[in-house]
C-alpha cells in the first residue's frame, strides 16, 4: 500500500472510530447537558488528528503483527 492510500485509510478509519469513542465517552462523562454537542465536537477534533497520525505510523507494524499472528494460528 502506498503512502497516499495508507494516509487516506488511516484518516477515514480513525474518523469513524474517534466519532463513536468520543461520543460515548463524552456522554458517559457528562450526560446530555446543554453544552454536550460542543464538548463532544471539541473532544472529536482534538482526538481525530492524533488517531489519524498514530494509525498512519503504526499501520505497517500492525500489518506485520497481523501476518505473524495469522501464520501462528493458521
GIJO-V787527 format. One record per pair of residues at least 6 apart in sequence whose ideal C-beta (glycine too) atoms are under 8 Angstrom apart, sorted by the first residue. I is the first residue (numbers start at 1). J is the second residue. If there is no record, write none. Layout:
i=[I/I]
j=[J/J]
This chain:
i=[1/1/6/6/6/7/9/9/10/10/10/10/10/11/11/11/13/14/14/14/14/14/15/15/17/18/18/18/18/19/21/22/22/22/22/23/23/25/26/26/26/26/27/27/30/30]
j=[9/59/56/59/60/56/55/59/52/53/55/56/59/52/55/56/55/48/51/52/54/55/48/52/51/44/47/48/51/44/47/40/43/44/47/40/44/43/36/39/40/43/36/40/36/39]
